[in-house]
Amino acid sequence: MKFEVLTDRLELRVLNKHDANQVLDFYIQNRDIVEKYEPVLGEDFYTLNHQRKILDFEYQNIMRLVMLRYWIFEKNHPEKIIGTVSYRNIVKPIYASCTVGYKMDRNFVNKGYCSEALSATIPILVSEIGIHRFEALILPDNEPSIHMVEKLGFQYEGILRDKIIINGERRDHCMYAYLADN
């Protein structure tokens, strides 16, 4: 599995618990955005200790090939996280599917970085793990996210009612899917 991927403008890296400071900075700077689209995280989420635990947990799961997360850096500023793309719930061989997730720093949205990162990493999961189906769950009012996945070739499949609790409220999510052979 590739732990570092380079694109024209980006450096994508798998991080571990030793990178918790950078990850915590990213989440603190983008707290309002993260909490708008993510399940309730709790106050301890914004601590260095908690980020170390999450990164260690994710790293162990990456080694088991049940998930993969790349943190996004600009090539000319490789010390500052500007986003992340993740692939969770990797199930193989029968389903050969996973769930796609992504977040961008508020100062780096609408620059094509997220779609560039996804376009560079989806083929890795196809060729190295054999993933065929990529699913993205998106809040119905998140038009920028919907536009991005549609641009990448994801297709709308329907509404998943009361799918995820966000800010204490069960919210519907749109299901989009990308099939590797399309």
C-alpha positions in Angstrom: 0.0 0.0 0.0 1.3 3.4 -0.9 1.7 5.6 2.2 2.7 8.7 0.1 1.2 9.9 -3.2 2.2 12.9 -5.2 0.0 14.8 -7.6 0.8 17.9 -9.7 0.1 20.2 -6.7 -0.3 17.9 -3.7 1.5 15.6 -1.3 -0.8 13.0 0.2 0.5 11.1 3.3 -0.6 8.5 5.8 0.1 9.9 9.2 0.6 8.3 12.6 0.3 9.3 16.3 3.6 11.3 16.0 1.7 13.7 13.7 -1.0 14.5 16.2 -0.1 18.2 16.6 -0.6 18.9 12.9 -3.9 17.0 12.9 -5.2 18.8 16.0 -4.3 22.2 14.5 -6.3 21.3 11.3 -9.4 20.3 13.4 -9.2 23.3 15.7 -8.9 25.7 12.7 -11.9 24.1 11.0 -14.0 23.2 14.0 -17.2 24.9 12.8 -17.0 23.2 9.4 -16.2 19.8 10.8 -19.0 19.9 13.3 -21.5 21.0 10.6 -21.0 17.8 8.6 -19.6 15.2 11.1 -21.2 13.3 14.0 -20.9 14.7 17.5 -17.2 14.4 18.4 -17.2 15.6 22.1 -14.8 18.1 23.7 -12.0 15.6 24.2 -11.8 15.3 20.4 -10.0 18.6 20.4 -7.1 17.4 22.6 -3.7 16.2 21.6 -4.1 12.9 23.5 -7.4 12.1 21.7 -5.8 12.8 18.3 -2.9 10.5 19.1 -5.4 7.8 20.0 -7.3 8.3 16.8 -4.2 8.3 14.6 -2.9 5.2 16.3 -6.3 3.4 15.9 -6.5 4.5 12.2 -2.9 3.4 11.6 -3.6 0.0 13.0 -6.7 -0.3 10.7 -4.7 0.9 7.7 -2.2 -1.9 8.4 -5.1 -4.4 8.4 -6.5 -2.8 5.2 -9.9 -2.0 6.6 -9.4 1.7 6.1 -7.0 4.2 4.5 -6.6 7.9 5.2 -4.4 10.3 3.4 -3.8 13.8 4.8 -3.4 16.5 2.1 -0.5 18.9 1.9 0.4 21.4 -0.7 3.8 20.5 -2.3 5.1 23.9 -1.7 3.9 23.9 2.0 4.4 20.3 3.2 4.2 21.2 6.9 0.5 22.3 6.9 -2.4 19.9 6.5 -5.0 21.4 4.2 -7.4 18.4 4.1 -7.9 14.7 4.2 -9.5 11.9 2.1 -10.4 8.6 3.7 -11.7 5.2 2.7 -13.5 3.4 5.5 -15.4 0.2 5.9 -13.2 -1.5 3.3 -14.9 -4.8 2.7 -13.5 -7.4 0.3 -13.6 -9.7 -1.6 -17.3 -10.3 -2.1 -18.5 -6.6 -1.8 -15.2 -5.0 -2.8 -16.5 -1.7 -1.5 -15.7 1.2 0.8 -17.1 4.5 2.1 -15.4 7.7 0.9 -14.9 10.7 3.2 -13.1 14.0 2.9 -12.6 17.3 4.6 -10.8 20.5 3.5 -9.5 23.5 5.4 -11.7 26.5 4.9 -8.9 28.4 3.1 -8.5 25.7 0.5 -12.0 24.9 -0.7 -13.1 25.4 -4.3 -9.5 25.0 -5.6 -9.9 21.4 -6.9 -7.6 20.0 -4.2 -10.1 17.5 -2.8 -11.1 16.1 -6.3 -7.3 16.0 -7.2 -6.7 13.9 -4.1 -9.6 11.5 -4.7 -8.7 11.1 -8.4 -5.1 10.2 -7.3 -6.1 7.7 -4.6 -9.2 5.9 -5.9 -7.0 4.1 -8.5 -4.7 2.9 -5.7 -7.6 1.2 -3.9 -8.8 -0.3 -7.2 -5.4 -1.8 -8.2 -3.9 -2.6 -4.8 -6.9 -3.7 -2.8 -9.4 -4.6 -5.5 -12.1 -2.1 -4.5 -14.9 -1.9 -7.1 -17.6 0.3 -5.4 -16.9 3.6 -3.7 -19.8 5.1 -1.7 -20.2 8.7 -0.5 -22.8 9.8 2.0 -23.6 13.5 1.7 -26.1 15.8 3.4 -28.7 16.8 0.9 -28.0 20.5 1.4 -24.2 20.1 0.9 -24.2 21.3 -2.7 -20.4 21.8 -3.1 -19.8 18.2 -2.0 -22.5 16.9 -4.3 -21.1 18.9 -7.2 -17.6 17.5 -6.6 -18.5 13.8 -6.5 -20.7 14.2 -9.5 -17.8 15.8 -11.4 -15.7 12.7 -10.4 -18.3 10.3 -11.9 -20.2 9.4 -8.7 -23.9 8.8 -9.4 -26.9 9.5 -7.1 -28.6 6.4 -5.8 -31.1 7.7 -3.4 -31.7 9.0 0.2 -30.7 7.1 3.3 -33.3 8.2 5.8 -32.1 9.1 9.4 -28.6 7.8 8.6 -26.3 9.7 10.8 -26.7 11.8 14.0 -25.2 15.3 13.5 -25.5 17.9 16.2 -27.9 15.7 18.1 -30.3 15.3 15.2 -30.7 12.2 12.9 -30.1 13.4 9.4 -30.9 12.0 6.0 -27.9 11.5 3.6 -27.8 11.2 -0.1 -26.0 8.0 -1.4 -23.6 8.5 -4.3 -21.6 5.7 -5.7 -18.7 5.3 -8.1 -18.0 2.0 -9.8 -14.4 1.3 -10.8 -15.2 -0.1 -14.2 -17.2 2.9 -15.4 
